[in-house]
Amino acid sequence: MDESQIYEKLITILKRHTKYPDLLINATWEAHIVNDLRVSSIRLVDVFLECEEEYGIIINDDEIDGLRTIREVVKAIKMKISNK
């Protein structure tokens, strides 16, 4: 699975967990998930849980703390998938 496919799926997941899905229409790879896309930290937990379920991976809390942008999340997912 390439990064663009992961990006598209992540956007779909994020849409389900934000009050402002219109912000995702033009979301860039550098968009900060909390600050730019206004996904609350509580909903962000749900985003990561859904990503884990979708891709059959585990993202530990220390890793989550360092993931701020769409690019960082996509790269982390891709790395986890590659290491399966």
C-alpha positions as CSV (number, residue, x, y, z in Angstrom):
1,M,0.0,0.0,0.0
2,D,1.5,3.4,-1.0
3,E,1.4,6.6,1.0
4,S,-1.3,8.2,-1.2
5,Q,-3.7,5.3,-0.4
6,I,-3.0,5.6,3.3
7,Y,-3.5,9.4,3.0
8,E,-6.9,8.9,1.4
9,K,-8.0,6.4,4.0
10,L,-6.7,8.6,6.8
11,I,-8.8,11.6,5.5
12,T,-11.9,9.3,5.4
13,I,-11.2,8.3,9.0
14,L,-10.6,11.9,10.1
15,K,-13.9,13.0,8.5
16,R,-15.8,10.6,10.9
17,H,-14.1,12.2,13.9
18,T,-14.2,15.9,13.3
19,K,-16.9,18.5,13.7
20,Y,-15.4,20.3,10.8
21,P,-15.2,17.9,7.8
22,D,-14.9,20.8,5.4
23,L,-11.4,21.5,6.7
24,L,-10.3,18.2,5.2
25,I,-11.3,19.1,1.7
26,N,-8.1,20.9,1.0
27,A,-6.0,19.3,3.8
28,T,-2.3,19.1,2.9
29,W,0.2,16.6,4.0
30,E,1.6,19.2,6.4
31,A,-1.8,19.9,8.1
32,H,-1.6,19.7,11.9
33,I,-4.4,17.4,12.9
34,V,-5.4,19.2,16.1
35,N,-4.5,22.8,15.2
36,D,-5.4,23.0,11.5
37,L,-8.1,20.3,11.2
38,R,-9.5,20.9,14.6
39,V,-9.8,17.3,15.7
40,S,-10.0,17.2,19.4
41,S,-7.5,15.2,21.4
42,I,-10.3,12.9,22.6
43,R,-11.4,12.2,19.1
44,L,-7.8,11.8,18.0
45,V,-7.6,8.7,20.2
46,D,-10.5,7.3,18.2
47,V,-8.7,8.1,15.0
48,F,-5.7,6.1,16.0
49,L,-7.8,3.2,17.3
50,E,-9.6,3.1,13.9
51,C,-6.3,3.2,12.1
52,E,-5.0,0.4,14.2
53,E,-8.1,-1.7,13.4
54,E,-8.0,-0.8,9.7
55,Y,-4.4,-1.7,9.1
56,G,-3.9,-4.4,11.8
57,I,-1.2,-2.5,13.5
58,I,-0.4,-1.1,17.0
59,I,0.6,2.4,17.5
60,N,1.8,2.9,21.1
61,D,1.2,6.0,23.2
62,D,4.8,7.2,22.9
63,E,4.5,7.1,19.1
64,I,1.1,8.8,19.1
65,D,2.6,11.7,21.1
66,G,5.0,12.4,18.3
67,L,2.5,12.3,15.5
68,R,1.1,15.8,14.7
69,T,0.7,16.1,10.9
70,I,-1.0,14.0,8.3
71,R,2.4,13.2,6.8
72,E,3.7,12.0,10.1
73,V,0.7,9.7,10.7
74,V,0.8,8.4,7.1
75,K,4.6,7.6,7.4
76,A,4.1,5.9,10.7
77,I,1.3,3.7,9.4
78,K,3.3,2.8,6.3
79,M,6.3,1.8,8.5
80,K,4.1,-0.3,10.7
81,I,2.5,-2.1,7.7
82,S,5.9,-2.7,6.2
83,N,7.1,-4.3,9.5
84,K,4.2,-6.7,9.7
